[in-house]
Amino acid sequence: MLGGFRKLAVDGLAYRTEKATEEAVHVVEGVVKEVVEHAKEAGEKAIAEAFKKAQETGDKVAKEVTETVTNTVSNAVTHAAEGLGKLGH
């Protein structure tokens, strides 16, 4: 009779251990899924911010290059006109 109770107790303990393990696995899966989602969101935000900074930097460089080219061409035309004016005298 005690052997039957021991077997029931062992079976019950094994069943509860299995269920507890399954629950723990589900909890860990949920935590991992949440961590991965947060990491994905953070990565997407970082990439978007990097592209934004690159775009702003590119726009600034393009503006500076345009201004430099415009000033250089304007100065060259002015000097050429002055040189032609001096030749005419």
Backbone as a printed PyTorch tensor [residue, N CA C, xyz], in Angstrom:
tensor([[[  0.7980,  -1.1910,   0.0000],
         [  0.0000,   0.0000,   0.0000],
         [  0.8490,   1.2660,   0.0000]],

        [[  1.9040,   1.2860,   0.8170],
         [  2.7780,   2.4520,   0.8300],
         [  3.4680,   2.6290,  -0.5190]],

        [[  3.7750,   1.5430,  -1.1780],
         [  4.3990,   1.6180,  -2.5000],
         [  3.5050,   2.3230,  -3.4920]],

        [[  2.1960,   2.1090,  -3.4200],
         [  1.2520,   2.7750,  -4.3120],
         [  1.1770,   4.2730,  -4.0450]],

        [[  1.2280,   4.6160,  -2.7430],
         [  1.2200,   6.0430,  -2.3890],
         [  2.5010,   6.7300,  -2.8480]],

        [[  3.6150,   6.0370,  -2.7010],
         [  4.8940,   6.6110,  -3.1410],
         [  4.8730,   6.8430,  -4.6480]],

        [[  4.3570,   5.8610,  -5.3810],
         [  4.2910,   6.0070,  -6.8430],
         [  3.3920,   7.1850,  -7.2090]],

        [[  2.2500,   7.3170,  -6.5360],
         [  1.3640,   8.4510,  -6.7920],
         [  2.0490,   9.7660,  -6.4460]],

        [[  2.7570,   9.7770,  -5.3240],
         [  3.4660,  10.9930,  -4.9020],
         [  4.5520,  11.3550,  -5.9090]],

        [[  5.3040,  10.3720,  -6.3510],
         [  6.3730,  10.6080,  -7.3290],
         [  5.7750,  11.0710,  -8.6530]],

        [[  4.7200,  10.4150,  -9.0780],
         [  4.0650,  10.8220, -10.3260],
         [  3.5160,  12.2420, -10.2140]],

        [[  2.8950,  12.5450,  -9.0750],
         [  2.3610,  13.8880,  -8.8600],
         [  3.4600,  14.9290,  -8.8580]],

        [[  4.5630,  14.6200,  -8.1950],
         [  5.6990,  15.5460,  -8.1540],
         [  6.2850,  15.7370,  -9.5480]],

        [[  6.4050,  14.6590, -10.2920],
         [  6.9340,  14.7520, -11.6610],
         [  6.0070,  15.6110, -12.5280]],

        [[  4.7100,  15.4130, -12.3820],
         [  3.7360,  16.1830, -13.1620],
         [  3.8310,  17.6720, -12.8070]],

        [[  3.8660,  17.9820, -11.5080],
         [  3.9530,  19.3910, -11.0830],
         [  5.2670,  20.0230, -11.5440]],

        [[  6.3440,  19.2420, -11.4920],
         [  7.6490,  19.7520, -11.9570],
         [  7.6060,  20.0430, -13.4440]],

        [[  6.9880,  19.1340, -14.2160],
         [  6.8630,  19.3380, -15.6610],
         [  6.0420,  20.5910, -15.9610]],

        [[  4.9190,  20.7550, -15.2650],
         [  4.0660,  21.9280, -15.4850],
         [  4.7840,  23.2160, -15.0870]],

        [[  5.4920,  23.1870, -13.9790],
         [  6.2400,  24.3710, -13.5330],
         [  7.3250,  24.7250, -14.5410]],

        [[  7.9720,  23.6860, -15.0860],
         [  9.0090,  23.9120, -16.1010],
         [  8.4040,  24.5210, -17.3590]],

        [[  7.2530,  23.9990, -17.7870],
         [  6.5800,  24.5540, -18.9670],
         [  6.2080,  26.0170, -18.7380]],

        [[  5.6880,  26.3290, -17.5620],
         [  5.3230,  27.7210, -17.2540],
         [  6.5540,  28.6120, -17.2550]],

        [[  7.6440,  28.1160, -16.6890],
         [  8.8870,  28.8910, -16.6710],
         [  9.3760,  29.1480, -18.0930]],

        [[  9.2890,  28.1390, -18.9340],
         [  9.7080,  28.2920, -20.3350],
         [  8.8450,  29.3460, -21.0230]],

        [[  7.5410,  29.3190, -20.7880],
         [  6.6530,  30.3100, -21.4010],
         [  6.9800,  31.7190, -20.9130]],

        [[  7.2640,  31.8470, -19.6280],
         [  7.6190,  33.1570, -19.0800],
         [  8.9080,  33.6580, -19.7150]],

        [[  9.9020,  32.7890, -19.7990],
         [ 11.1880,  33.1750, -20.4020],
         [ 10.9950,  33.5370, -21.8720]],

        [[ 10.1920,  32.7740, -22.5970],
         [  9.9150,  33.0960, -24.0040],
         [  9.2930,  34.4800, -24.1210]],

        [[  8.3480,  34.7790, -23.2210],
         [  7.7060,  36.0980, -23.2500],
         [  8.6950,  37.2210, -22.9820]],

        [[  9.5620,  37.0050, -22.0130],
         [ 10.5680,  38.0210, -21.6820],
         [ 11.5290,  38.2150, -22.8480]],

        [[ 11.9840,  37.1190, -23.4330],
         [ 12.9070,  37.2050, -24.5730],
         [ 12.2360,  37.9350, -25.7350]],

        [[ 10.9800,  37.6060, -26.0020],
         [ 10.2510,  38.2620, -27.0880],
         [ 10.1550,  39.7720, -26.8400]],

        [[  9.8700,  40.1430, -25.6100],
         [  9.7590,  41.5720, -25.2730],
         [ 11.1060,  42.2770, -25.4060]],

        [[ 12.1650,  41.6310, -24.9380],
         [ 13.5030,  42.2230, -25.0420],
         [ 13.8940,  42.4040, -26.5090]],

        [[ 13.6160,  41.3920, -27.3250],
         [ 13.9370,  41.4780, -28.7530],
         [ 13.1440,  42.6090, -29.4050]],

        [[ 11.8820,  42.7520, -29.0440],
         [ 11.0470,  43.8200, -29.6100],
         [ 11.5940,  45.1950, -29.2280]],

        [[ 11.9730,  45.3450, -27.9630],
         [ 12.5530,  46.6250, -27.5280],
         [ 13.8700,  46.9040, -28.2510]],

        [[ 14.6890,  45.8770, -28.4110],
         [ 15.9610,  46.0470, -29.1200],
         [ 15.7180,  46.4330, -30.5720]],

        [[ 14.7170,  45.8100, -31.1890],
         [ 14.3850,  46.1230, -32.5820],
         [ 13.9370,  47.5780, -32.7030]],

        [[ 13.0580,  48.0020, -31.7910],
         [ 12.5770,  49.3880, -31.8210],
         [ 13.7250,  50.3720, -31.6050]],

        [[ 14.5960,  50.0580, -30.6480],
         [ 15.7370,  50.9380, -30.3800],
         [ 16.6680,  51.0000, -31.5940]],

        [[ 16.8830,  49.8500, -32.2340],
         [ 17.7370,  49.8250, -33.4260],
         [ 17.1360,  50.6200, -34.5680]],

        [[ 15.8250,  50.4670, -34.7780],
         [ 15.1550,  51.2210, -35.8400],
         [ 15.2270,  52.7200, -35.5620]],

        [[ 15.0570,  53.0950, -34.3020],
         [ 15.1330,  54.5180, -33.9340],
         [ 16.5510,  55.0540, -34.1590]],

        [[ 17.5480,  54.2690, -33.7780],
         [ 18.9420,  54.6940, -33.9630],
         [ 19.2780,  54.8470, -35.4470]],

        [[ 18.7980,  53.9140, -36.2620],
         [ 19.0540,  54.0010, -37.7030],
         [ 18.3670,  55.2230, -38.2990]],

        [[ 17.1200,  55.4630, -37.9000],
         [ 16.3930,  56.6270, -38.4070],
         [ 17.1010,  57.9170, -38.0050]],

        [[ 17.5720,  57.9680, -36.7810],
         [ 18.2860,  59.1610, -36.2990],
         [ 19.5970,  59.3490, -37.0600]],

        [[ 20.2950,  58.2490, -37.3270],
         [ 21.5530,  58.3370, -38.0800],
         [ 21.3010,  58.8390, -39.4980]],

        [[ 20.2350,  58.3320, -40.1490],
         [ 19.8970,  58.8060, -41.4930],
         [ 19.5290,  60.2860, -41.4670]],

        [[ 18.7940,  60.6900, -40.4470],
         [ 18.3950,  62.0920, -40.3230],
         [ 19.6330,  62.9800, -40.1900]],

        [[ 20.5630,  62.5730, -39.3240],
         [ 21.8020,  63.3530, -39.1430],
         [ 22.6060,  63.3900, -40.4360]],

        [[ 22.6710,  62.2470, -41.1210],
         [ 23.4180,  62.1980, -42.3840],
         [ 22.7710,  63.1260, -43.4130]],

        [[ 21.4410,  63.1230, -43.4650],
         [ 20.7270,  63.9960, -44.4010],
         [ 20.9870,  65.4580, -44.0660]],

        [[ 20.9140,  65.7960, -42.7780],
         [ 21.1740,  67.1830, -42.3600],
         [ 22.6010,  67.5960, -42.7050]],

        [[ 23.5460,  66.6940, -42.4610],
         [ 24.9430,  66.9790, -42.7780],
         [ 25.1220,  67.1270, -44.2870]],

        [[ 24.4870,  66.2320, -45.0430],
         [ 24.5660,  66.3230, -46.5080],
         [ 23.9710,  67.6130, -47.0280]],

        [[ 22.8360,  68.0240, -46.4710],
         [ 22.2070,  69.2820, -46.8800],
         [ 23.1180,  70.4640, -46.5600]],

        [[ 23.7400,  70.4270, -45.3760],
         [ 24.6350,  71.5210, -44.9720],
         [ 25.8560,  71.5880, -45.9000]],

        [[ 26.4260,  70.4250, -46.2070],
         [ 27.5950,  70.3810, -47.1000],
         [ 27.2120,  70.8750, -48.4920]],

        [[ 26.0680,  70.4360, -48.9890],
         [ 25.6220,  70.8720, -50.3180],
         [ 25.4360,  72.3900, -50.3500]],

        [[ 24.8530,  72.9470, -49.2950],
         [ 24.6440,  74.3940, -49.2250],
         [ 25.9870,  75.1280, -49.2100]],

        [[ 26.9320,  74.6160, -48.3940],
         [ 28.2500,  75.2620, -48.3190],
         [ 28.9880,  75.1790, -49.6550]],

        [[ 28.9070,  74.0300, -50.3210],
         [ 29.5740,  73.8730, -51.6210],
         [ 28.9460,  74.8100, -52.6420]],

        [[ 27.6190,  74.8860, -52.6340],
         [ 26.9170,  75.7780, -53.5710],
         [ 27.3280,  77.2280, -53.3400]],

        [[ 27.3760,  77.6270, -52.0850],
         [ 27.7790,  79.0040, -51.7680],
         [ 29.2220,  79.2670, -52.1920]],

        [[ 30.0910,  78.3070, -51.9430],
         [ 31.5020,  78.4740, -52.3190],
         [ 31.6530,  78.5760, -53.8270]],

        [[ 30.9830,  77.7080, -54.5590],
         [ 31.0610,  77.7460, -56.0280],
         [ 30.4840,  79.0580, -56.5440]],

        [[ 29.3420,  79.4760, -55.9970],
         [ 28.7190,  80.7330, -56.4280],
         [ 29.6490,  81.9130, -56.1750]],

        [[ 30.2400,  81.9630, -54.9960],
         [ 31.1610,  83.0620, -54.6690],
         [ 32.4060,  83.0410, -55.5460]],

        [[ 32.9280,  81.8470, -55.7950],
         [ 34.1290,  81.7270, -56.6290],
         [ 33.8430,  82.1830, -58.0520]],

        [[ 32.7240,  81.7320, -58.6050],
         [ 32.3590,  82.1350, -59.9690],
         [ 32.0810,  83.6330, -60.0150]],

        [[ 31.3780,  84.1380, -59.0200],
         [ 31.0690,  85.5710, -58.9730],
         [ 32.3500,  86.3990, -58.8960]],

        [[ 33.2780,  85.9780, -58.0600],
         [ 34.5550,  86.6920, -57.9410],
         [ 35.3550,  86.6260, -59.2410]],

        [[ 35.3360,  85.4650, -59.8890],
         [ 36.0750,  85.3190, -61.1500],
         [ 35.4760,  86.2270, -62.2190]],

        [[ 34.1520,  86.2990, -62.2890],
         [ 33.4980,  87.1660, -63.2730],
         [ 33.8020,  88.6230, -62.9680]],

        [[ 33.7630,  88.9800, -61.6890],
         [ 34.0580,  90.3680, -61.2910],
         [ 35.4860,  90.7460, -61.6730]],

        [[ 36.4380,  89.8750, -61.3700],
         [ 37.8360,  90.1520, -61.7060],
         [ 38.0310,  90.2180, -63.2150]],

        [[ 37.3620,  89.3470, -63.9360],
         [ 37.4820,  89.3740, -65.4010],
         [ 36.9130,  90.6690, -65.9410]],

        [[ 35.7760,  91.1060, -65.4080],
         [ 35.1680,  92.3610, -65.8660],
         [ 36.0760,  93.5440, -65.5380]],

        [[ 36.6540,  93.5280, -64.3520],
         [ 37.5790,  94.6060, -63.9670],
         [ 38.7960,  94.6190, -64.8830]],

        [[ 39.2900,  93.3850, -65.1810],
         [ 40.4460,  93.2960, -66.0890],
         [ 40.1090,  93.8170, -67.4710]],

        [[ 38.9460,  93.4990, -67.9800],
         [ 38.5360,  94.0080, -69.2900],
         [ 38.3340,  95.5170, -69.2590]],

        [[ 37.8310,  96.0120, -68.1340],
         [ 37.6360,  97.4580, -67.9970],
         [ 38.9610,  98.1770, -68.0230]],

        [[ 39.9750,  97.6290, -67.4200],
         [ 41.2980,  98.2550, -67.3720],
         [ 41.9420,  98.2170, -68.7610]],

        [[ 41.6650,  97.1430, -69.5230],
         [ 42.2060,  97.0640, -70.8790],
         [ 41.5910,  98.1210, -71.7930]],

        [[ 40.3520,  98.4770, -71.5170],
         [ 39.6580,  99.4530, -72.3390],
         [ 40.1530, 100.8770, -72.0940]],

        [[ 40.8550, 101.1220, -71.0500],
         [ 41.3430, 102.4920, -70.7500],
         [ 42.5800, 102.7900, -71.4100]]])
